[in-house]
Amino acid sequence: MSGELDGTVTAPRDLELYDRLVRDLDAAGARYRLIDHAPEGRTDAISELRGHDVAHAAKCLIVMVKLGKKRTRYVLAVVPGDARLDLQALKALLEGTYVAFAGRDKAEQLAGSVSGTVLPFSYHPDLEVIADPALLRSPELYFNAARLDRSIALATDDYRRLASPRIAPITLTS
């Protein structure tokens, strides 16, 4: 799902993206659970609603990295819910010259869903997934499933297998 399991690239609306994700998880034999809850997109609040430690949430942030004056890359940075993204570490990792969070419109276009529902998977060819190794320490990851009212608890090893993220330390350490 880093790219496309079925060979197609689309920019589906939220419900279409949700349906595609569930189909892809089923087709790949992933171990997951659906969790219905009140609409919420903030990591700390949704973790409480879902009843898990915030560190087990997959916080998904879309970042723009400039590589010189003429080239731009976009990254889907996936970090534990209790961590802060280290933009400078991401910039260094990609040998960028400038780094910033992507604007909301661009982020939602690349993610295929609204802010607060961004998946830890990329269905867009211009969006590379980079996950912090700390994210992979818990047996299950929790994330909004391209919807504010439904989440997925996914086995971490299935996430790693299906998303094929680049693994690199991209969180701030205290």
C-alpha positions as a Markdown table, in Angstrom:
| # | Residue | x | y | z |
|---|---|---|---|---|
| 1 | Met | 0.0 | 0.0 | 0.0 |
| 2 | Ser | 3.0 | 2.2 | -0.3 |
| 3 | Gly | 1.8 | 3.2 | -3.7 |
| 4 | Glu | -0.8 | 0.8 | -4.9 |
| 5 | Leu | -1.5 | -2.9 | -4.2 |
| 6 | Asp | -3.8 | -3.2 | -7.2 |
| 7 | Gly | -1.6 | -1.1 | -9.6 |
| 8 | Thr | -3.9 | 1.9 | -9.7 |
| 9 | Val | -3.5 | 5.4 | -8.4 |
| 10 | Thr | -6.5 | 7.4 | -7.4 |
| 11 | Ala | -7.3 | 10.4 | -5.3 |
| 12 | Pro | -10.6 | 9.1 | -3.8 |
| 13 | Arg | -12.9 | 10.9 | -1.4 |
| 14 | Asp | -12.9 | 9.9 | 2.2 |
| 15 | Leu | -15.4 | 7.1 | 2.1 |
| 16 | Glu | -13.9 | 5.7 | -1.1 |
| 17 | Leu | -10.5 | 5.8 | 0.6 |
| 18 | Tyr | -11.9 | 4.1 | 3.6 |
| 19 | Asp | -13.5 | 1.4 | 1.5 |
| 20 | Arg | -10.2 | 0.9 | -0.5 |
| 21 | Leu | -8.2 | 0.7 | 2.7 |
| 22 | Val | -10.5 | -2.0 | 4.2 |
| 23 | Arg | -10.5 | -4.0 | 0.9 |
| 24 | Asp | -6.7 | -3.8 | 0.7 |
| 25 | Leu | -6.3 | -4.9 | 4.4 |
| 26 | Asp | -8.6 | -7.8 | 3.8 |
| 27 | Ala | -6.9 | -8.8 | 0.5 |
| 28 | Ala | -3.5 | -8.8 | 2.3 |
| 29 | Gly | -4.8 | -10.9 | 5.2 |
| 30 | Ala | -4.0 | -8.1 | 7.7 |
| 31 | Arg | -5.0 | -8.4 | 11.3 |
| 32 | Tyr | -7.1 | -5.4 | 12.3 |
| 33 | Arg | -10.2 | -4.2 | 14.2 |
| 34 | Leu | -12.6 | -1.4 | 13.4 |
| 35 | Ile | -13.4 | 1.0 | 16.2 |
| 36 | Asp | -16.5 | 3.3 | 15.9 |
| 37 | His | -16.4 | 6.5 | 18.0 |
| 38 | Ala | -17.6 | 10.0 | 18.2 |
| 39 | Pro | -16.0 | 12.2 | 15.4 |
| 40 | Glu | -12.6 | 13.3 | 16.5 |
| 41 | Gly | -9.3 | 14.0 | 14.7 |
| 42 | Arg | -6.9 | 15.2 | 17.5 |
| 43 | Thr | -4.5 | 12.4 | 18.5 |
| 44 | Asp | -4.7 | 12.8 | 22.2 |
| 45 | Ala | -8.5 | 13.1 | 22.3 |
| 46 | Ile | -9.1 | 10.2 | 19.9 |
| 47 | Ser | -6.6 | 8.0 | 21.8 |
| 48 | Glu | -8.7 | 8.5 | 24.9 |
| 49 | Leu | -11.9 | 7.7 | 23.1 |
| 50 | Arg | -10.4 | 4.5 | 21.6 |
| 51 | Gly | -9.0 | 3.5 | 25.0 |
| 52 | His | -5.3 | 3.1 | 24.3 |
| 53 | Asp | -2.0 | 4.8 | 25.2 |
| 54 | Val | -1.4 | 7.8 | 23.0 |
| 55 | Ala | 2.0 | 6.4 | 22.1 |
| 56 | His | 0.3 | 3.7 | 20.2 |
| 57 | Ala | -1.5 | 6.1 | 17.8 |
| 58 | Ala | 0.0 | 6.6 | 14.4 |
| 59 | Lys | 0.2 | 10.4 | 14.0 |
| 60 | Cys | 0.4 | 11.2 | 10.3 |
| 61 | Leu | 1.9 | 14.5 | 9.1 |
| 62 | Ile | 2.5 | 15.6 | 5.5 |
| 63 | Val | 5.7 | 17.5 | 5.1 |
| 64 | Met | 7.2 | 19.4 | 2.1 |
| 65 | Val | 11.0 | 19.1 | 1.6 |
| 66 | Lys | 12.8 | 21.3 | -0.9 |
| 67 | Leu | 15.8 | 19.8 | -2.6 |
| 68 | Gly | 17.4 | 22.9 | -4.0 |
| 69 | Lys | 15.4 | 25.6 | -5.7 |
| 70 | Lys | 13.6 | 23.6 | -8.3 |
| 71 | Arg | 12.7 | 20.2 | -6.7 |
| 72 | Thr | 10.2 | 19.5 | -4.0 |
| 73 | Arg | 9.3 | 16.2 | -2.3 |
| 74 | Tyr | 6.4 | 15.4 | -0.1 |
| 75 | Val | 6.7 | 13.0 | 2.8 |
| 76 | Leu | 4.1 | 11.3 | 4.9 |
| 77 | Ala | 5.8 | 11.3 | 8.3 |
| 78 | Val | 4.3 | 8.7 | 10.7 |
| 79 | Val | 5.3 | 9.1 | 14.4 |
| 80 | Pro | 3.9 | 7.9 | 17.7 |
| 81 | Gly | 1.0 | 10.0 | 18.9 |
| 82 | Asp | 3.0 | 11.3 | 21.9 |
| 83 | Ala | 6.0 | 12.3 | 19.9 |
| 84 | Arg | 6.8 | 15.5 | 18.0 |
| 85 | Leu | 8.2 | 15.4 | 14.5 |
| 86 | Asp | 11.7 | 16.6 | 14.1 |
| 87 | Leu | 11.6 | 18.6 | 10.9 |
| 88 | Gln | 15.3 | 19.1 | 10.9 |
| 89 | Ala | 16.0 | 15.4 | 11.1 |
| 90 | Leu | 13.7 | 14.8 | 8.1 |
| 91 | Lys | 15.4 | 17.6 | 6.2 |
| 92 | Ala | 18.8 | 16.0 | 6.9 |
| 93 | Leu | 17.6 | 12.5 | 6.0 |
| 94 | Leu | 16.4 | 13.7 | 2.6 |
| 95 | Glu | 19.4 | 16.1 | 2.1 |
| 96 | Gly | 16.9 | 19.0 | 1.8 |
| 97 | Thr | 17.5 | 22.7 | 1.8 |
| 98 | Tyr | 14.2 | 23.7 | 3.3 |
| 99 | Val | 11.5 | 21.8 | 5.2 |
| 100 | Ala | 7.9 | 22.8 | 6.4 |
| 101 | Phe | 4.6 | 21.2 | 7.0 |
| 102 | Ala | 2.6 | 21.0 | 3.8 |
| 103 | Gly | -0.3 | 23.4 | 3.5 |
| 104 | Arg | -3.7 | 22.0 | 4.4 |
| 105 | Asp | -5.0 | 21.9 | 0.8 |
| 106 | Lys | -1.8 | 20.2 | -0.5 |
| 107 | Ala | -1.8 | 17.7 | 2.4 |
| 108 | Glu | -5.4 | 16.8 | 1.9 |
| 109 | Gln | -4.9 | 16.4 | -1.9 |
| 110 | Leu | -1.9 | 14.0 | -1.4 |
| 111 | Ala | -3.5 | 12.1 | 1.5 |
| 112 | Gly | -6.9 | 11.8 | -0.2 |
| 113 | Ser | -8.7 | 12.7 | 3.0 |
| 114 | Val | -9.2 | 15.6 | 5.3 |
| 115 | Ser | -6.9 | 16.7 | 8.1 |
| 116 | Gly | -7.3 | 14.5 | 11.2 |
| 117 | Thr | -8.0 | 11.4 | 9.0 |
| 118 | Val | -4.8 | 11.0 | 7.2 |
| 119 | Leu | -3.8 | 7.3 | 6.8 |
| 120 | Pro | -0.3 | 6.0 | 7.7 |
| 121 | Phe | -0.3 | 4.6 | 4.1 |
| 122 | Ser | 0.3 | 6.4 | 0.9 |
| 123 | Tyr | -2.0 | 6.0 | -2.2 |
| 124 | His | -0.3 | 8.8 | -4.0 |
| 125 | Pro | 2.9 | 8.3 | -6.1 |
| 126 | Asp | 4.4 | 11.6 | -4.9 |
| 127 | Leu | 4.1 | 10.8 | -1.2 |
| 128 | Glu | 6.8 | 8.8 | 0.4 |
| 129 | Val | 6.1 | 7.2 | 3.8 |
| 130 | Ile | 8.7 | 7.5 | 6.5 |
| 131 | Ala | 8.0 | 6.1 | 9.9 |
| 132 | Asp | 9.9 | 6.6 | 13.1 |
| 133 | Pro | 11.2 | 3.3 | 14.6 |
| 134 | Ala | 9.5 | 4.1 | 18.0 |
| 135 | Leu | 6.2 | 3.8 | 16.2 |
| 136 | Leu | 6.9 | 0.1 | 15.6 |
| 137 | Arg | 7.5 | -0.8 | 19.2 |
| 138 | Ser | 3.8 | -1.6 | 20.2 |
| 139 | Pro | 2.0 | -4.7 | 18.9 |
| 140 | Glu | -0.9 | -2.6 | 17.4 |
| 141 | Leu | -1.1 | 0.8 | 15.8 |
| 142 | Tyr | -4.3 | 2.9 | 16.0 |
| 143 | Phe | -5.3 | 5.5 | 13.4 |
| 144 | Asn | -8.4 | 7.2 | 12.0 |
| 145 | Ala | -9.5 | 5.3 | 8.9 |
| 146 | Ala | -9.9 | 8.2 | 6.5 |
| 147 | Arg | -13.0 | 9.1 | 8.6 |
| 148 | Leu | -13.4 | 11.1 | 11.8 |
| 149 | Asp | -15.9 | 8.5 | 13.3 |
| 150 | Arg | -14.1 | 5.2 | 12.7 |
| 151 | Ser | -10.6 | 4.0 | 13.5 |
| 152 | Ile | -8.5 | 1.0 | 12.8 |
| 153 | Ala | -6.3 | -1.0 | 15.2 |
| 154 | Leu | -3.8 | -2.7 | 13.0 |
| 155 | Ala | -1.1 | -5.3 | 13.9 |
| 156 | Thr | 2.2 | -3.4 | 13.7 |
| 157 | Asp | 3.9 | -6.1 | 11.7 |
| 158 | Asp | 1.1 | -6.0 | 9.2 |
| 159 | Tyr | 1.5 | -2.2 | 9.0 |
| 160 | Arg | 5.2 | -2.5 | 8.3 |
| 161 | Arg | 4.6 | -5.3 | 5.7 |
| 162 | Leu | 1.9 | -3.4 | 3.8 |
| 163 | Ala | 3.0 | 0.2 | 4.0 |
| 164 | Ser | 6.7 | -0.6 | 3.4 |
| 165 | Pro | 7.7 | 2.6 | 5.1 |
| 166 | Arg | 11.2 | 3.9 | 5.1 |
| 167 | Ile | 12.3 | 3.6 | 8.8 |
| 168 | Ala | 14.3 | 6.4 | 10.2 |
| 169 | Pro | 14.5 | 8.4 | 13.5 |
| 170 | Ile | 12.4 | 11.5 | 12.8 |
| 171 | Thr | 11.1 | 12.5 | 16.2 |
| 172 | Leu | 12.4 | 15.0 | 18.7 |
| 173 | Thr | 14.1 | 13.4 | 21.7 |
| 174 | Ser | 13.8 | 15.0 | 25.1 |
